[in-house]
């Protein structure tokens, strides 16, 4: 019991996604998929900056 309401909501969302017209910026999508020049490579190296001097404890 109780599955009907959740299933109906999923069906409504799926129908909305299927039939609604979207204004998609295809140029931005292509740049994102092909690694355009707008990407920042500095964020990748900054993610591990806090752990650069980490040493695990010795047992």
C-alpha positions as CSV (number, residue, x, y, z in Angstrom):
1,X,0.0,0.0,0.0
2,X,1.1,3.6,-0.6
3,X,3.0,2.9,-3.8
4,X,0.3,4.3,-6.0
5,X,0.9,7.9,-5.1
6,X,4.7,7.7,-5.6
7,X,4.2,5.9,-8.9
8,X,1.8,8.5,-10.1
9,X,4.2,11.3,-9.2
10,X,7.0,9.5,-11.1
11,X,4.8,9.1,-14.1
12,X,3.9,12.8,-14.0
13,X,7.5,13.8,-13.9
14,X,8.5,11.4,-16.7
15,X,5.6,12.7,-18.9
16,X,6.7,16.3,-18.1
17,X,10.3,15.6,-19.1
18,X,9.2,13.8,-22.3
19,X,6.8,16.3,-23.7
20,X,8.0,19.7,-22.4
21,X,10.0,21.7,-24.9
22,X,13.4,22.8,-23.5
23,X,15.5,25.7,-24.5
24,X,18.8,24.0,-24.6
25,X,22.1,25.8,-25.2
26,X,23.6,23.2,-27.5
27,X,26.9,25.2,-27.8
28,X,27.4,25.1,-24.1
29,X,26.5,21.4,-24.0
30,X,29.1,20.7,-26.8
31,X,31.8,22.6,-24.9
32,X,31.1,20.7,-21.7
33,X,31.1,17.3,-23.4
34,X,34.3,18.0,-25.5
35,X,36.2,19.9,-22.8
36,X,36.0,23.4,-24.2
37,X,38.3,26.2,-23.2
38,X,36.0,27.4,-20.4
39,X,37.1,24.7,-18.1
40,X,39.3,25.5,-15.0
41,X,42.0,22.9,-14.4
42,X,43.0,24.6,-11.1
43,X,40.1,23.2,-9.1
44,X,41.2,19.7,-9.6
45,X,44.6,20.3,-8.0
46,X,43.1,22.4,-5.2
47,X,40.9,19.6,-4.0
48,X,43.8,17.7,-2.6
49,X,45.8,20.7,-1.3
50,X,44.6,20.1,2.3
51,X,46.0,16.6,2.2
52,X,49.4,17.3,0.8
53,X,51.2,17.1,4.1
54,X,49.0,14.3,5.6
55,X,50.8,11.3,7.0
56,X,48.8,8.3,8.3
57,X,49.3,7.4,12.0
58,X,51.7,4.6,12.7
59,X,50.4,1.6,14.6
